[in-house]
């Protein structure tokens, strides 16, 4: 077995949390159940990985099998990477029958015609998701298994989720291969990025509960709710609090929000101030860059108005994130009838 | 310790300002009373000082402490102090308070004086302590690696020593870069030897907004980096951080229209400046930044974090920023 393959397998196993190693190896299926029985999964990871490599040696593992283990790891822990979303377009309405074999063949052929040194692996999952792992080399060097890109393509949709990692220069080639293989016309990057692959899917596939602007049925007023235990406690601003809750629900929807970690706004709007203040009155935009970050951004934004830190309804610049399926914005002043309103191109 | 007379120090009298050297060469003063009128930091015209000598202080993250006056500290005994501190560190390691697990490091201590870093001639020269290590395995004259630096300084226009009893040296500001464990050991030795007290210097949002306003107004030669304010909203179910970065030219343009009198800054002007920024933000996002906590300010001059962490970015304004920090340290001591 190749030294580099052995090292790669060893490092991949080390990434896996100890309690998960056995399950993942079983999913991988490269080592037999009997072989797995010989490994002591209670020893330190360093030793477990050595044992695994030993067994892979016996089975003469090559890079192809090692790559599959890597795909399995990334499929279970996708949140370790940052994912961008791409949307493909095609002219014409016909939905062609998706031929997986044809897709794989065309994809590999297109990539390899431009770059000989690549390792390409595919793995299909139940939800029609095709995972593609690509290890990049150069015209003169073998593929570097540690410099990989991942693509998740749901064949029934025009969306592709890509985690590029380091070699961004290979991106155009990757996009081209995708378009050709899937019989689409072109592809564009959406302004949407996150660690949470599932949340990105929720957003583009509209799988989260959306707010309905038109009609929101008010829940029946319960007349005989149990009163406050202590009558000396009076809720101030009760109406305002209820209004905020209601407006928040309308704007964010009832269900859990998709999980994003950041949103970025490049502002190129004019600075407007109270004319009394006698401050800056320039004809040029006041250039700012605003970044919001949070372990769960949308939930965080949703809680701002009830906490008294923001008005309700919150600005559409923030609440439109799931509908517009983007978290990177460039905001310029809207010219014309309504000053103070914004467009995002 | 005799408390320094706060009033005279924080409220500059007009008479004093006019008696001083012409503005262009004046070191700015940074009193911090609520209605205080301050001078923005003027670019340092260094006649004798060599910016190269202090260049190593730039672009490093320094943790700030306030230090009470040191008893019986002498500039002439720096070598002795280095020796004693070195022995102390070795002893601490023997005791089992090893700072570095694994490799046994041979730690060398150097204590030196930085005469360039003072506000006026009456100030104490800054004292620099550096810990370097050389692995015992490597040859005798192999390079030593600097593993920790700390320096005491006092940058103030006043003569603080006139308010401090004899035998005491006033070096109220301490800056450390390197492992916390070394800071702790060095701090303990100084506390024991000179009967002083170290305390972490926090920077309040109020002072941070002063810094934002003051530093935005400074002229910088090269294309400067953005003026960035970082806000934190920790008490939500999911914490939120907001970074608000403004193009430095636009920020300066705004500040220039707010600041009415050259050479002076008032609390009101700082408030107006911040309110303008807050309302521009609110216009877009409907979020009240004033309800959040300002935790970090970053400009081309320097960046400051509320936990008491500073980074100097321009040598010409180094003394100006130190003057402000010295003031903060002194007010914390009182």
Interface residues (C-beta under 8 A of the other chain):
Chain A: X265 X267 X269 X271 X272 X273 X277 X278 X279 X280 X281 X282 X286 X287 X288 X289 X290 X291 X292 X293 X294 X295 X296 X297 X299 X300 X301 X303 X304 X307 X308 X309 X310 X311 X313 X314 X315 X317 X318 X331 X340 X342
Chain B: X226 X233 X235 X236 X237 X238 X239 X240 X241 X242 X243 X244 X245 X246 X247 X250 X253 X254 X257 X258 X272 X276 X279 X280 X281 X283 X284 X285 X286 X287 X288 X291 X292
